């Protein structure tokens, strides 16, 4: 993943047999202090979810963390949306 691009990924996991419809959003944004933040949002599609913001020293560290979370979620059955 290139480090100079905007990072905003939306993943979905659906299983109608289990009444499962989940989303997971990963995004990277600069903080006010010059470091980078990884923002993770998750929950049931159509409902308010949870959000966690993690601070990283620089954008490349945040990108590494994003890629790690992306791999974890894809192993659990989440699919990338719109791409």
C-alpha positions, 0 to 999 in steps of 0.5 A, a space after each residue: 500500500 502506498 504511503 502517500 494515498 488516502 486510506 479509508 477502507 470499508 469491509 462487510 461481513 454478511 451471513 443471512 443464516 446467522 442474521 449477521 450483517 457487520 461492518 468494519 471501517 479502517 481509516 488513517 488521518 493526521 492528528 493535530 500534533 503531527 503524528 498519525 491516527 488509525 481510526 477503527 469503527 465497527 458494528 451492525 450494518 444500519 446501527 450505530 457502532 463503536 469507534 477507537 482512535 489509536 495514535 502512531 508516531 508517523 503515517 507509515 506506522 499507522 499504515 502497518 497497523 491498518 494492514 495488520 487489521 485488514 488481514 485479521 478481518 479478511 481472515 474472519 470473513 470480512 470482504 472489502 467493499 467498493 473495490 
